[in-house]
Amino acid sequence: MSALVVDTSSWVTYLGRGEGDLLEEALGEGRVHLPPVVAAELLSGRLGPAQRRALEDLLSDLPLCAADRDHWFRVGRLRGSLAAKGLSVSTPDAHVAQCTLDLGGALLTEDGVFARMARHVPLRLA
């Protein structure tokens, strides 16, 4: 069972509908890993106090993707290598992709930038 990294776009869909077979299954199996920037993006939305607490509780149960200095160096190198191939990606998107690459897992996303990245790096999409 490989790790599953979930991008903000897929979390928003899941939280809005309360369903998502792959994400539900991976949560139940303890395979979902959380990039720190995704937590920040999700918690920056318009949430009431009860919604914020519930979201923080859910996210607190997930293992964080490592984001030490070497990780951020890899994020920078990833962005640079993609830029050299004509693909400009944001630092948050490169961070999410690098988390997935570091874990050797798959990325669940609805954001097309990751499919474009996967043409140039071994990023597996779920």
C-alpha positions in Angstrom: 0.0 0.0 0.0 1.7 3.2 -1.1 1.3 6.6 0.4 -1.3 9.0 -1.0 -0.6 12.7 -1.0 -3.8 14.8 -1.5 -3.7 18.2 -3.1 -5.8 21.1 -1.9 -8.1 20.8 -4.9 -9.1 17.2 -4.0 -9.5 18.0 -0.3 -11.9 20.9 -1.2 -14.0 18.6 -3.3 -13.9 15.8 -0.6 -14.8 18.2 2.2 -17.6 19.8 0.1 -19.2 16.5 -0.8 -18.1 14.4 2.2 -17.3 11.6 -0.2 -14.6 10.3 -2.3 -13.9 6.5 -2.6 -10.2 6.6 -3.0 -9.6 9.2 -0.3 -12.0 7.5 2.1 -10.2 4.2 1.5 -6.7 5.7 1.9 -7.8 7.6 5.1 -9.1 4.3 6.6 -5.9 2.6 5.7 -3.7 5.4 7.2 -2.0 6.1 3.8 -2.8 9.8 3.5 0.1 12.1 4.0 -0.3 15.9 4.4 2.0 18.5 2.8 2.2 21.4 5.3 1.3 23.9 2.6 -1.9 22.0 1.9 -2.9 22.3 5.6 -2.2 26.1 5.5 -4.3 26.5 2.3 -7.2 24.5 3.6 -7.3 26.4 7.0 -7.1 29.7 5.2 -10.6 29.3 3.8 -13.7 30.8 5.3 -14.6 28.5 8.1 -16.7 28.9 11.2 -15.1 28.0 14.6 -16.6 24.5 14.6 -15.6 23.8 11.0 -12.1 24.9 11.7 -11.8 22.7 14.8 -13.2 19.7 12.9 -10.8 20.3 10.0 -7.8 20.7 12.3 -8.8 17.5 14.1 -8.9 15.6 10.8 -5.6 17.0 9.6 -3.9 16.5 12.9 -4.4 12.7 12.5 -2.4 12.6 9.3 1.4 12.2 9.0 3.1 15.3 7.7 5.3 15.1 4.7 8.8 15.9 5.7 9.7 19.5 4.9 13.2 19.9 6.2 15.8 22.0 4.5 16.8 19.3 2.1 13.2 18.9 1.0 13.0 22.6 0.2 16.3 22.4 -1.7 14.7 19.6 -3.8 11.6 21.8 -4.3 13.8 24.5 -5.7 15.6 22.1 -8.0 12.3 20.7 -9.2 11.0 24.1 -10.0 14.2 25.0 -11.8 14.2 21.8 -13.8 10.6 22.3 -14.9 11.2 25.9 -15.7 14.1 24.8 -18.0 11.6 22.7 -19.8 9.2 25.6 -20.2 6.8 24.7 -17.4 6.4 27.3 -14.7 4.9 26.0 -11.4 4.3 27.7 -8.1 6.4 26.9 -5.0 3.3 25.3 -3.2 2.6 23.1 -6.2 6.3 22.1 -6.5 6.2 21.3 -2.7 3.2 19.0 -3.1 4.8 17.2 -6.0 8.1 16.9 -4.2 6.3 15.5 -1.1 4.8 12.8 -3.4 8.1 12.1 -5.0 9.9 11.9 -1.7 7.3 9.3 -0.4 7.3 7.3 -3.6 3.5 7.5 -3.5 0.7 8.8 -5.7 -0.9 12.3 -5.8 -4.7 12.8 -5.8 -5.4 16.1 -7.4 -7.9 17.9 -9.7 -5.3 20.5 -10.7 -4.0 20.1 -14.3 -0.6 21.5 -13.5 0.4 18.2 -11.9 -0.4 16.2 -15.1 1.8 18.6 -16.9 4.5 18.1 -14.4 4.2 14.3 -14.7 5.2 14.5 -18.3 8.7 15.7 -17.1 9.2 14.0 -13.8 8.2 10.6 -12.4 5.2 11.9 -10.5 2.4 9.3 -10.2 -1.1 10.6 -10.2 -3.9 8.6 -8.5 
